[in-house]
Amino acid sequence: MERMFRNWDALDANGMVDAFSRHAGSLAIGTDPDEWWEGFEAISAMWRVQFQEIQSVGKLRCDIEKIVAWKEGTVGWISGRVI
């Protein structure tokens, strides 16, 4: 999660995409109820569009407030709150 937000700060879309699992069950949830992307292909496509939009308005900085991560067997999940 920390690496993902460093990539965000650097506007590095490839690095952001690299931070996500290629597993078909991967899920990215945004801040809006309609921001729900399932699977690596959907997640990577979303980030590439998001970074193009961010670059057009200038840099957006995110500071990590809290990270929560869990693992059970071969499954893991993580969430981050940024300010």
Buried (B, 14 or more C-beta within 10 A) or exposed (E): BEEBBBBBEEBBBEBBBEBBEEEEEBBBEEEEEEEEBEBBEBBBEBBEEBBEEBEEEEEEEBEBEEEEEEEEEEEEEEEBEBE
